[in-house]
Amino acid sequence: MKKNRYLLYLLLCGVMLYIALPEINLQAGGKEALFAGFWLFLALLVFAGNLAAFLYTPKKKAGTGSGKMGSNQKRKSRVYTG
């Protein structure tokens, strides 16, 4: 389920960059160029972060289906001293 969310965020970020890139003018001087540069930098950070999360999300393990707890899960034991 998380992979679908990361893929959606990647696509939305790509659409946002696709729409914004023709409007961004890095050749302009002053605050406009500074804003455009920071906006591009942050957009690329968002894209890179979601791409890394999408690629490195651990795969889901299939459940064993036997009882409440799987055979490879450990039970928590509590020791009360007093």
Contacts in CASP RR format, 6 or more apart in sequence:
PFRMAT RR
TARGET T0000
AUTHOR 0000-0000-0000
METHOD contacts of the structure
MODEL  1
MKKNRYLLYLLLCGVMLYIALPEINLQAGGKEALFAGFWLFLALLVFAGN
LAAFLYTPKKKAGTGSGKMGSNQKRKSRVYTG
2 53 0 8 1.000
2 57 0 8 1.000
3 54 0 8 1.000
3 57 0 8 1.000
6 50 0 8 1.000
6 53 0 8 1.000
6 54 0 8 1.000
6 57 0 8 1.000
7 54 0 8 1.000
9 46 0 8 1.000
9 50 0 8 1.000
10 47 0 8 1.000
10 50 0 8 1.000
10 51 0 8 1.000
10 54 0 8 1.000
13 43 0 8 1.000
13 46 0 8 1.000
13 47 0 8 1.000
13 50 0 8 1.000
14 47 0 8 1.000
16 43 0 8 1.000
17 43 0 8 1.000
17 47 0 8 1.000
20 39 0 8 1.000
20 43 0 8 1.000
24 36 0 8 1.000
24 37 0 8 1.000
24 39 0 8 1.000
24 40 0 8 1.000
25 32 0 8 1.000
25 33 0 8 1.000
25 36 0 8 1.000
26 33 0 8 1.000
26 36 0 8 1.000
26 37 0 8 1.000
26 40 0 8 1.000
27 33 0 8 1.000
28 36 0 8 1.000
63 70 0 8 1.000
64 70 0 8 1.000
64 71 0 8 1.000
64 72 0 8 1.000
69 75 0 8 1.000
END
